Amino acid sequence: MTQETLQQQQQQQVLTVRGVNLTVEGGRQILHNVHLTAKSGSMLAVMGPSGSGKTSLMNLICGRRPPSSTMDGEILLNNRKVTSRMRKSFGYVTQEDVFFSQLTLKQTLWFFSQVKLPSSMTAKDKEKRVNEVVELLQLTKCLDTKIGGMSDQGLSGGEKKRANIACELLRNPKVLLLDEPTSGLDSSLALKLMEILGRWVVEQSSIVVTSIHQPSSQTFHEFHELLLLADGQIAYSGRRELMVEYFEGIGVPFHKHWNAADFMLEVVKESSQHKAHILENGRQFAERAKQEQQQLASASASQVHLNLSYQADAGSRQNGLAGLDEGSVRIRFTSPDFSPQAAAAKLQDDSEGVHLVHEVSWWTQFLALSYRGFLVSREAILSVQVLVQTAFVAFIVSVLWFQVAKTENNIADFISAIFFLTSYVTFAPFFEAIMTFYADLAIVRHERKSGMYRIGAYYLAKMVVEIPLLLVVPIFIIAPAYWCVGFADFGAFAAFLVVITLNSLASQGIGIVFSLLSTNPRTNMTFAFIYMIFCFLTGGFFTKSIPFWFDWAKYLSYIRYCYHFGLIIILERTDDFRCGEPSLYAVCNRNSTAGNSTAPLTIPGSVILELQPDTILPVWANIIVTVCMFFAFRLLGYVILRFCRKV
């Protein structure tokens, strides 16, 4: 063996799945003694009928084991057990293309480059890397196109799939896993995608493992290695070009005019007797592979180099999958002074061939998440629909309560305007948070599984960037409506606007908490609606008297504090109301009996406040409660997100 060949073997990446069994809740076994070996510069296809365990195997390799499941076996990279840190060098393209539909492809790739590429890279280097990946996957023409979604026009299915792969290729992973990358694509697009990956895996000397259901004949020939699963068991494992010979060798004839991939899937779906015969051969291979891998593991620290020879005769193929027969493993020790102690030290210290991703700083994550969060939230909070709705509500309020006459008969109208403005401005962010935050969680959960960023950086970024956006609706409604109704002076306007805006931010925090109550959005919305009706009815406007044993509940309504602040600040600063005839206010009756006929009889705002049947806290108390709600519910949302939902 030449020195050059020796160096190439030493640098080669090898991903090994050794005797993996997976049992989910309920005792159902998904995977049975599965073995897999994938090497640098090769593409391995995991095939099988629906429900054969392809996706489960891919998830296990990436460390995404189903909850309440048990797994035994080993997953190794270069004969080292794969750790969570090592998995950061893996790229995993899931079957679903999970993106924010509001962003363009360029914005999406920019974000991924910020949170995936190491901080040691300059902005120029990151941009260069993005351009390289875009050119490789032929996405240049659609960089400025929005990702799009179910109702929004954007990238095509093939472009989305390539965009998904591009996000993983940015950091040039040594192991790239793809779950059904050709699903939803026609045969031409699927072939084009596999050809691109085929060139990339050879150029970068990386490993590609992809699950695929039913590839076309041309796509099938792009793969180097195959693993066929049936009912979670190995039916075939070996070189792609040897697959037909293997099945013919165990008595399963190949139909000449069939696509080889179709043939392979059909043979494991035939009669139970035929299928059992195939799986029995697979089990024999699995047991033999387990023994061979154990032998190799015991010698791995001494730089073992393996030559697995394929015996072409049909008789030997009957004894082992893809021609792996007894005695076909030859081990060469390159170190004459081998000892277990030296091997252990070598294993501990040698990190050659294991690519580890540098941690991106919290601050970099926060800035990238803030920019993306601003772009996404701007589309949701300040959409055309929201702005039209806001303008319409401001118009209706201004018309219905336009310059309400300051008379005793209109006091109720005056107060109702304050309550409506308070309620509407706080309701809108409440329900908006429930709908948008829950929708965002699917994407955040997907990204967090890859360890892209810390949950604290995401949450704080979202809270910070949405504050200025949430100021727009209160300003656009309160500013025109306040003066059209004829409320008090500018000082009262400024104070009311600040507190009602703060209350709307607190309302958003409450909405976030409700969006995290359960994993069922309908359940969350039901509880949110119940709470909102409760707040509406106990806010201090509709219900004048509450049973004494339930009187405490009114303090749970977050509306009442802003509403009462508005009552105090506006009524005490507005002009007095003219008394009615007859009047319900004692101050009017006293003035009338005093015989003062030269001046109109009026009711000060302070008198109206004193006669309110509900208990009204002082201004400072309402402000403190509102501020406390703003911080408390945001903190509670973070606690639930991190420790209960474990996103």
Secondary structure in CASP SS format (residue, H / E / C, confidence):
PFRMAT SS
TARGET T0000
AUTHOR 0000-0000-0000
METHOD secondary structure of the structure
MODEL  1
M C 1.00
T C 1.00
Q H 1.00
E H 1.00
T H 1.00
L H 1.00
Q H 1.00
Q H 1.00
Q H 1.00
Q H 1.00
Q H 1.00
Q C 1.00
Q C 1.00
V E 1.00
L E 1.00
T E 1.00
V E 1.00
R E 1.00
G E 1.00
V E 1.00
N E 1.00
L E 1.00
T E 1.00
V C 1.00
E C 1.00
G C 1.00
G C 1.00
R C 1.00
Q E 1.00
I E 1.00
L E 1.00
H E 1.00
N E 1.00
V E 1.00
H E 1.00
L E 1.00
T E 1.00
A E 1.00
K E 1.00
S C 1.00
G C 1.00
S E 1.00
M E 1.00
L E 1.00
A E 1.00
V E 1.00
M E 1.00
G C 1.00
P C 1.00
S C 1.00
G C 1.00
S C 1.00
G C 1.00
K H 1.00
T H 1.00
S H 1.00
L H 1.00
M H 1.00
N H 1.00
L H 1.00
I H 1.00
C C 1.00
G C 1.00
R C 1.00
R C 1.00
P C 1.00
P C 1.00
S C 1.00
S C 1.00
T E 1.00
M E 1.00
D E 1.00
G E 1.00
E E 1.00
I E 1.00
L E 1.00
L E 1.00
N C 1.00
N C 1.00
R E 1.00
K E 1.00
V C 1.00
T C 1.00
S C 1.00
R C 1.00
M H 1.00
R H 1.00
K H 1.00
S H 1.00
F E 1.00
G E 1.00
Y E 1.00
V E 1.00
T C 1.00
Q C 1.00
E C 1.00
D C 1.00
V C 1.00
F C 1.00
F C 1.00
S C 1.00
Q C 1.00
L C 1.00
T E 1.00
L H 1.00
K H 1.00
Q H 1.00
T H 1.00
L H 1.00
W H 1.00
F H 1.00
F H 1.00
S H 1.00
Q H 1.00
V H 1.00
K H 1.00
L C 1.00
P C 1.00
S C 1.00
S C 1.00
M C 1.00
T C 1.00
A H 1.00
K H 1.00
D H 1.00
K H 1.00
E H 1.00
K H 1.00
R H 1.00
V H 1.00
N H 1.00
E H 1.00
V H 1.00
V H 1.00
E H 1.00
L H 1.00
L C 1.00
Q C 1.00
L C 1.00
T H 1.00
K H 1.00
C H 1.00
L C 1.00
D C 1.00
T C 1.00
K E 1.00
I C 1.00
G C 1.00
G C 1.00
M C 1.00
S C 1.00
D C 1.00
Q C 1.00
G C 1.00
L C 1.00
S C 1.00
G H 1.00
G H 1.00
E H 1.00
K H 1.00
K H 1.00
R H 1.00
A H 1.00
N H 1.00
I H 1.00
A H 1.00
C H 1.00
E H 1.00
L H 1.00
L C 1.00
R C 1.00
N C 1.00
P C 1.00
K C 1.00
V E 1.00
L E 1.00
L E 1.00
L E 1.00
D E 1.00
E C 1.00
P C 1.00
T C 1.00
S C 1.00
G C 1.00
L C 1.00
D C 1.00
S H 1.00
S H 1.00
L H 1.00
A H 1.00
L H 1.00
K H 1.00
L H 1.00
M H 1.00
E H 1.00
I H 1.00
L H 1.00
G H 1.00
R H 1.00
W H 1.00
V H 1.00
V H 1.00
E H 1.00
Q H 1.00
S C 1.00
S C 1.00
I E 1.00
V E 1.00
V E 1.00
T E 1.00
S E 1.00
I C 1.00
H C 1.00
Q C 1.00
P C 1.00
S C 1.00
S H 1.00
Q H 1.00
T H 1.00
F H 1.00
H C 1.00
E C 1.00
F C 1.00
H C 1.00
E E 1.00
L E 1.00
L E 1.00
L E 1.00
L E 1.00
A E 1.00
D C 1.00
G C 1.00
Q E 1.00
I E 1.00
A E 1.00
Y E 1.00
S E 1.00
G E 1.00
R E 1.00
R H 1.00
E H 1.00
L H 1.00
M H 1.00
V H 1.00
E H 1.00
Y H 1.00
F H 1.00
E H 1.00
G H 1.00
I C 1.00
G C 1.00
V C 1.00
P C 1.00
F C 1.00
H C 1.00
K C 1.00
H C 1.00
W C 1.00
N C 1.00
A H 1.00
A H 1.00
D H 1.00
F H 1.00
M H 1.00
L H 1.00
E H 1.00
V H 1.00
V C 1.00
K C 1.00
E C 1.00
S C 1.00
S H 1.00
Q H 1.00
H H 1.00
K H 1.00
A H 1.00
H H 1.00
I H 1.00
L H 1.00
E H 1.00
N H 1.00
G H 1.00
R H 1.00
Q H 1.00
F H 1.00
A H 1.00
E H 1.00
R H 1.00
A H 1.00
K H 1.00
Q H 1.00
E H 1.00
Q H 1.00
Q H 1.00
Q H 1.00
L H 1.00
A H 1.00
S H 1.00
A H 1.00
S H 1.00
A H 1.00
S H 1.00
Q C 1.00
V C 1.00
H E 1.00
L E 1.00
N E 1.00
L E 1.00
S C 1.00
Y C 1.00
Q C 1.00
A C 1.00
D C 1.00
A H 1.00
G H 1.00
S H 1.00
R H 1.00
Q H 1.00
N C 1.00
G C 1.00
L H 1.00
A H 1.00
G H 1.00
L C 1.00
D C 1.00
E C 1.00
G C 1.00
S C 1.00
V E 1.00
R E 1.00
I E 1.00
R E 1.00
F C 1.00
T C 1.00
S C 1.00
P C 1.00
D C 1.00
F C 1.00
S C 1.00
P H 1.00
Q H 1.00
A H 1.00
A H 1.00
A H 1.00
A H 1.00
K H 1.00
L H 1.00
Q H 1.00
D H 1.00
D C 1.00
S C 1.00
E C 1.00
G C 1.00
V C 1.00
H C 1.00
L C 1.00
V C 1.00
H C 1.00
E C 1.00
V C 1.00
S C 1.00
W H 1.00
W H 1.00
T H 1.00
Q H 1.00
F H 1.00
L H 1.00
A H 1.00
L H 1.00
S H 1.00
Y H 1.00
R H 1.00
G H 1.00
F H 1.00
L H 1.00
V H 1.00
S H 1.00
R H 1.00
E H 1.00
A H 1.00
I H 1.00
L C 1.00
S C 1.00
V H 1.00
Q H 1.00
V H 1.00
L H 1.00
V H 1.00
Q H 1.00
T H 1.00
A H 1.00
F H 1.00
V H 1.00
A H 1.00
F H 1.00
I H 1.00
V H 1.00
S H 1.00
V H 1.00
L H 1.00
W C 1.00
F C 1.00
Q C 1.00
V C 1.00
A C 1.00
K C 1.00
T E 1.00
E H 1.00
N H 1.00
N H 1.00
I H 1.00
A H 1.00
D H 1.00
F H 1.00
I H 1.00
S H 1.00
A H 1.00
I H 1.00
F H 1.00
F H 1.00
L H 1.00
T H 1.00
S H 1.00
Y H 1.00
V H 1.00
T H 1.00
F H 1.00
A H 1.00
P H 1.00
F H 1.00
F H 1.00
E H 1.00
A H 1.00
I H 1.00
M H 1.00
T H 1.00
F H 1.00
Y H 1.00
A H 1.00
D H 1.00
L H 1.00
A H 1.00
I H 1.00
V H 1.00
R H 1.00
H H 1.00
E H 1.00
R H 1.00
K H 1.00
S C 1.00
G C 1.00
M C 1.00
Y C 1.00
R C 1.00
I H 1.00
G H 1.00
A H 1.00
Y H 1.00
Y H 1.00
L H 1.00
A H 1.00
K H 1.00
M H 1.00
V H 1.00
V H 1.00
E H 1.00
I H 1.00
P H 1.00
L H 1.00
L H 1.00
L C 1.00
V H 1.00
V H 1.00
P H 1.00
I H 1.00
F H 1.00
I H 1.00
I H 1.00
A H 1.00
P H 1.00
A H 1.00
Y H 1.00
W H 1.00
C H 1.00
V H 1.00
G C 1.00
F C 1.00
A C 1.00
D C 1.00
F H 1.00
G H 1.00
A H 1.00
F H 1.00
A H 1.00
A H 1.00
F H 1.00
L H 1.00
V H 1.00
V H 1.00
I H 1.00
T H 1.00
L H 1.00
N H 1.00
S H 1.00
L H 1.00
A H 1.00
S H 1.00
Q H 1.00
G H 1.00
I H 1.00
G H 1.00
I H 1.00
V H 1.00
F H 1.00
S H 1.00
L C 1.00
L C 1.00
S C 1.00
T C 1.00
N C 1.00
P H 1.00
R H 1.00
T H 1.00
N H 1.00
M H 1.00
T H 1.00
F H 1.00
A H 1.00
F H 1.00
I H 1.00
Y H 1.00
M H 1.00
I H 1.00
F H 1.00
C H 1.00
F H 1.00
L H 1.00
T C 1.00
G C 1.00
G C 1.00
F C 1.00
F C 1.00
T C 1.00
K C 1.00
S C 1.00
I C 1.00
P C 1.00
F H 1.00
W H 1.00
F H 1.00
D H 1.00
W H 1.00
A H 1.00
K H 1.00
Y H 1.00
L H 1.00
S C 1.00
Y C 1.00
I H 1.00
R H 1.00
Y H 1.00
C H 1.00
Y H 1.00
H H 1.00
F H 1.00
G H 1.00
L H 1.00
I H 1.00
I H 1.00
I H 1.00
L H 1.00
E C 1.00
R C 1.00
T C 1.00
D C 1.00
D C 1.00
F E 1.00
R E 1.00
C C 1.00
G C 1.00
E C 1.00
P C 1.00
S C 1.00
L C 1.00
Y C 1.00
A H 1.00
V H 1.00
C H 1.00
N H 1.00
R H 1.00
N H 1.00
S H 1.00
T H 1.00
A C 1.00
G C 1.00
N C 1.00
S C 1.00
T C 1.00
A C 1.00
P C 1.00
L C 1.00
T E 1.00
I E 1.00
P C 1.00
G H 1.00
S H 1.00
V H 1.00
I H 1.00
L H 1.00
E H 1.00
L C 1.00
Q C 1.00
P C 1.00
D C 1.00
T C 1.00
I C 1.00
L C 1.00
P C 1.00
V H 1.00
W H 1.00
A H 1.00
N H 1.00
I H 1.00
I H 1.00
V H 1.00
T H 1.00
V H 1.00
C H 1.00
M H 1.00
F H 1.00
F H 1.00
A H 1.00
F H 1.00
R H 1.00
L H 1.00
L H 1.00
G H 1.00
Y H 1.00
V H 1.00
I H 1.00
L H 1.00
R H 1.00
F H 1.00
C H 1.00
R C 1.00
K C 1.00
V C 1.00
END
